[in-house]
Amino acid sequence: MKILLLTTPIPPSHFADAIAAHAPELSLLEYHDGLGDAELADVEVVLAWQLPAGITARLPRLKWVSAIAAGVDKLLVPDLPAGVAVSRIVDPDQGEGIGQYVALMALRHARGLARYEAQQRERLWQRRPVAAVRSRVGVLGTGAMGGAIMSCLSAVGFAVRGWSRSSGTALEAVLAASDIVVCALPLTDATRGILNAARFVQMPAGSYLINVARGEHVVEADLIAAVAAGHLAGAALDVQCHEPMAADDPLWAVPGITVTPHIAAQSSPQTIAAQFVASYRRVAAGQDPLNRVDRTRGY
């Protein structure tokens, strides 16, 4: 089966080298804008971050699309044929890395480190002691990623509660009982824009948001307004609606909002290649790939 590597912004050569180390016999084609229809006509497998508009129509033999990440929202395009399998990467190391990022940002907020950073810039030595952290954290999304986040937060003293759409608990109840809210949800039509002005009002005054899922979960204009009004203390956003962010994006300049460029954690090409090759061999044998997603649910 011919494999198309469509991994931008990560260079496809990184994955070609990693896959070749596991299975040098596989037929790999690195995507570029100049590829003709004849070169794509016999592609049966795509390893991708996202699918450009119109690409699926040029892949008449496509059987399976494998994500290079845990999320598959950028692959579930409207014109993807119904019979094409979609799978994702499940990487415990990535989950632990994201958990560490969330714990870092949660501790930074709960321990008031931004205040001391400001004091250092002002050369002001002033103590504001704080007790050990016991803040209440609501983690939205209780899958593999959410579970890793909850474990990391619990280990450093936070009182953690998880929420999912199937949990039977109202989202507003979880938000109202959380000093810190962490978004680790998959991005679907049901969760797009789920954190908006109406939801921010339901969070306690002075609470804090951490988003490590997808930028589109948050209505950014509503978040900026809630922080500017003082209802929310701030946010840590490792993901944004527009990546990379433009220099004039308003998120850059909001006091209290910390922006990082989607670096909470990322699976290595070697880890992705190992899972991909294992799934490839299953698909070649007529089986489902590992970690196949339910396309109707989006995860």
C-alpha positions as CSV (number, residue, x, y, z in Angstrom):
1,M,0.0,0.0,0.0
2,K,1.4,3.4,-1.0
3,I,1.6,5.9,1.9
4,L,1.3,9.7,1.6
5,L,3.1,11.7,4.3
6,L,1.1,14.9,4.8
7,T,2.6,16.1,8.1
8,T,3.2,19.8,7.6
9,P,4.1,21.8,9.7
10,I,6.4,19.0,10.7
11,P,8.6,18.1,7.7
12,P,7.5,14.7,6.2
13,S,11.2,13.7,6.0
14,H,11.2,13.3,9.8
15,F,8.6,10.6,9.5
16,A,10.0,9.0,6.4
17,D,13.3,8.4,8.2
18,A,11.5,7.1,11.3
19,I,9.2,4.8,9.4
20,A,12.1,3.5,7.3
21,A,13.9,2.5,10.4
22,H,11.0,0.2,11.3
23,A,9.9,-0.9,7.9
24,P,12.2,0.1,5.0
25,E,10.1,-1.8,2.5
26,L,7.1,0.5,2.8
27,S,6.4,2.8,-0.2
28,L,6.4,6.4,1.0
29,L,5.5,9.6,-0.9
30,E,6.2,13.0,0.7
31,Y,3.4,15.5,0.0
32,H,4.2,18.8,-1.8
33,D,2.0,21.2,-3.8
34,G,3.4,20.0,-7.1
35,L,2.2,16.4,-6.8
36,G,0.1,15.3,-9.8
37,D,-3.0,13.2,-9.8
38,A,-1.2,10.3,-11.3
39,E,1.2,10.2,-8.4
40,L,-1.7,10.3,-5.9
41,A,-4.0,7.8,-7.7
42,D,-2.6,4.7,-6.0
43,V,-2.2,6.1,-2.5
44,E,-4.1,3.9,0.0
45,V,-2.8,5.3,3.3
46,V,-2.2,8.9,4.6
47,L,-0.2,9.8,7.6
48,A,-1.2,13.4,8.4
49,W,-1.7,16.4,10.7
50,Q,-4.5,17.8,8.5
51,L,-6.1,17.2,5.1
52,P,-6.0,20.2,2.7
53,A,-9.2,21.1,1.0
54,G,-9.8,18.9,-2.0
55,I,-7.1,16.3,-1.4
56,T,-9.4,13.4,-0.7
57,A,-11.0,13.7,-4.2
58,R,-7.5,13.0,-5.6
59,L,-7.1,9.8,-3.6
60,P,-9.6,7.4,-5.1
61,R,-8.0,4.3,-3.4
62,L,-7.8,5.8,0.1
63,K,-8.5,3.2,2.8
64,W,-7.0,4.7,6.0
65,V,-5.9,8.0,7.5
66,S,-3.6,8.0,10.5
67,A,-3.2,11.1,12.6
68,I,0.2,12.1,13.9
69,A,-1.4,13.3,17.1
70,A,-4.1,12.4,19.6
71,G,-6.7,14.7,18.0
72,V,-8.2,13.9,14.7
73,D,-10.4,17.0,14.2
74,K,-8.3,18.3,11.3
75,L,-8.7,15.0,9.5
76,L,-12.5,14.6,9.7
77,V,-13.1,16.8,6.6
78,P,-16.6,16.7,5.0
79,D,-15.4,15.1,1.8
80,L,-13.6,12.2,3.5
81,P,-15.4,9.0,2.2
82,A,-17.5,7.2,4.8
83,G,-15.6,3.9,4.5
84,V,-12.1,5.3,5.2
85,A,-10.8,4.4,8.6
86,V,-9.3,7.1,10.8
87,S,-6.9,6.4,13.7
88,R,-5.0,8.4,16.2
89,I,-1.8,8.2,18.3
90,V,-2.0,7.2,21.9
91,D,1.3,8.1,23.7
92,P,1.6,7.8,27.5
93,D,4.7,10.0,27.4
94,Q,2.8,12.7,25.7
95,G,0.0,12.5,28.2
96,E,2.5,12.8,31.1
97,G,4.1,15.8,29.4
98,I,0.8,17.6,29.0
99,G,0.0,16.7,32.6
100,Q,3.3,18.3,33.7
101,Y,2.5,21.5,31.6
102,V,-1.0,21.8,33.2
103,A,0.5,21.3,36.7
104,L,3.1,23.9,36.0
105,M,0.6,26.5,34.9
106,A,-1.9,25.6,37.7
107,L,0.9,25.9,40.3
108,R,2.1,29.2,38.8
109,H,-1.4,30.6,39.1
110,A,-2.3,29.1,42.5
111,R,1.0,30.2,44.1
112,G,0.9,33.7,42.6
113,L,4.2,33.5,40.8
114,A,3.2,36.1,38.2
115,R,3.1,38.6,41.1
116,Y,6.6,37.8,42.2
117,E,7.9,38.0,38.6
118,A,6.4,41.5,38.5
119,Q,8.0,42.3,41.8
120,Q,11.4,41.2,40.5
121,R,11.1,43.5,37.6
122,E,10.3,46.3,40.0
123,R,13.1,45.2,42.4
124,L,10.6,44.9,45.1
125,W,11.3,42.4,47.9
126,Q,7.9,41.8,49.4
127,R,6.6,38.5,50.9
128,R,3.0,37.3,50.4
129,P,3.1,33.8,51.9
130,V,0.6,31.2,50.7
131,A,-0.4,27.9,52.1
132,A,0.1,24.6,50.3
133,V,-2.1,24.3,47.2
134,R,-5.5,22.8,47.7
135,S,-7.3,24.6,44.8
136,R,-10.3,22.9,43.2
137,V,-9.6,21.9,39.5
138,G,-12.2,20.8,37.0
139,V,-10.7,18.8,34.1
140,L,-13.0,18.8,31.1
141,G,-12.3,15.6,29.2
142,T,-11.5,12.3,31.0
143,G,-9.9,10.3,28.2
144,A,-6.2,9.2,28.2
145,M,-5.1,12.9,28.2
146,G,-7.5,14.0,30.8
147,G,-6.6,11.1,33.0
148,A,-2.9,11.9,32.8
149,I,-3.6,15.5,33.7
150,M,-5.7,14.5,36.7
151,S,-3.0,12.3,38.0
152,C,-0.4,15.0,37.8
153,L,-2.6,17.6,39.5
154,S,-3.6,15.2,42.3
155,A,0.0,14.4,42.9
156,V,0.9,18.0,43.8
157,G,-2.1,18.6,46.0
158,F,-5.0,19.9,43.9
159,A,-8.5,18.7,44.5
160,V,-9.4,17.3,41.1
161,R,-12.7,16.5,39.5
162,G,-13.2,15.3,35.9
163,W,-16.1,15.9,33.6
164,S,-17.1,14.5,30.3
165,R,-20.3,14.7,28.2
166,S,-21.2,11.2,29.4
167,S,-20.5,11.7,33.0
168,G,-24.1,12.6,33.9
169,T,-23.0,15.8,35.7
170,A,-24.0,19.2,34.5
171,L,-21.1,21.2,33.1
172,E,-22.2,24.3,34.9
173,A,-22.0,22.5,38.3
174,V,-18.4,21.5,37.6
175,L,-17.5,25.0,36.4
176,A,-19.1,26.6,39.5
177,A,-17.1,24.4,41.8
178,S,-13.7,24.9,40.1
179,D,-11.0,27.5,41.0
180,I,-9.1,26.3,37.9
181,V,-10.7,24.8,34.7
182,V,-8.6,22.7,32.4
183,C,-9.8,21.9,28.9
184,A,-8.7,18.5,27.6
185,L,-11.7,17.7,25.4
186,P,-11.7,16.4,21.9
187,L,-12.8,19.0,19.3
188,T,-16.2,18.1,17.8
189,D,-19.2,20.0,16.7
190,A,-20.6,19.6,20.2
191,T,-17.5,21.0,21.9
192,R,-16.5,23.8,19.5
193,G,-16.9,27.1,21.4
194,I,-17.9,25.3,24.6
195,L,-16.0,27.8,26.7
196,N,-17.7,31.1,26.0
197,A,-19.2,34.1,27.8
198,A,-22.1,32.1,29.3
199,R,-19.7,29.5,30.7
200,F,-17.2,32.0,32.0
201,V,-20.0,33.6,34.1
202,Q,-20.6,30.2,35.7
203,M,-17.0,30.0,36.9
204,P,-16.2,31.6,40.3
205,A,-14.8,35.1,40.3
206,G,-11.0,35.0,40.2
207,S,-10.9,31.5,38.6
208,Y,-8.4,30.5,35.9
209,L,-8.5,28.6,32.6
210,I,-5.9,26.3,31.1
211,N,-6.5,25.0,27.6
212,V,-4.3,22.2,26.2
213,A,-6.9,20.8,23.8
214,R,-7.7,22.9,20.7
215,G,-8.0,26.6,20.4
216,E,-11.5,26.4,18.9
217,H,-12.8,25.2,22.2
218,V,-12.6,28.7,23.5
219,V,-14.4,31.8,22.2
220,E,-11.3,34.0,22.5
221,A,-13.1,37.3,22.4
222,D,-15.3,36.2,25.3
223,L,-12.2,35.1,27.2
224,I,-10.4,38.4,26.7
225,A,-13.5,40.2,27.9
226,A,-13.9,38.1,31.0
227,V,-10.2,38.6,31.9
228,A,-10.3,42.3,31.2
229,A,-13.4,42.7,33.3
230,G,-11.7,41.0,36.2
231,H,-14.1,38.1,36.5
232,L,-11.4,35.6,35.4
233,A,-7.9,36.0,36.8
234,G,-6.4,34.9,33.6
235,A,-5.6,31.9,31.4
236,A,-2.8,29.7,30.1
237,L,-3.4,28.9,26.4
238,D,-1.1,26.4,24.8
239,V,-3.5,26.2,21.8
240,Q,-5.2,29.1,19.9
241,C,-7.8,29.4,17.2
242,H,-5.2,30.7,14.7
243,E,-1.8,28.9,14.8
244,P,0.7,30.3,14.3
245,M,-0.7,33.5,15.9
246,A,-0.3,36.7,14.0
247,A,1.7,39.5,15.5
248,D,-1.4,41.6,15.9
249,D,-3.5,38.8,17.6
250,P,-5.1,40.4,20.7
251,L,-4.3,37.5,22.9
252,W,-0.6,38.5,23.0
253,A,-1.2,41.6,25.0
254,V,-3.8,40.6,27.6
255,P,-2.4,40.9,31.2
256,G,-3.1,37.6,32.9
257,I,-3.2,35.5,29.8
258,T,-0.1,33.3,29.1
259,V,0.4,32.1,25.6
260,T,2.7,29.2,24.6
261,P,3.0,27.9,21.0
262,H,1.5,24.5,21.2
263,I,4.4,23.0,23.1
264,A,2.8,21.3,26.1
265,A,3.9,17.9,24.7
266,Q,4.4,16.2,21.4
267,S,5.0,12.6,20.4
268,S,8.3,12.0,18.8
269,P,8.5,10.9,15.1
270,Q,9.9,7.6,16.4
271,T,6.9,6.9,18.6
272,I,4.5,7.9,15.9
273,A,6.3,5.7,13.4
274,A,6.3,2.7,15.6
275,Q,2.5,2.9,16.2
276,F,1.9,3.7,12.5
277,V,3.9,0.7,11.3
278,A,2.1,-1.6,13.8
279,S,-1.2,-0.3,12.5
280,Y,-0.1,-0.6,8.9
281,R,0.6,-4.3,9.3
282,R,-2.8,-4.8,10.9
283,V,-4.6,-3.0,8.0
284,A,-2.6,-5.0,5.5
285,A,-3.8,-8.1,7.2
286,G,-7.4,-6.9,6.9
287,Q,-7.8,-5.7,10.5
288,D,-8.6,-2.4,12.1
289,P,-5.7,0.0,12.8
290,L,-4.7,0.5,16.4
291,N,-6.7,3.3,18.1
292,R,-9.3,3.6,15.4
293,V,-11.7,6.5,16.2
294,D,-15.4,6.6,16.0
295,R,-16.0,9.1,13.2
296,T,-19.5,9.8,14.3
297,R,-18.3,11.0,17.7
298,G,-15.1,12.6,16.5
299,Y,-12.7,10.7,18.8
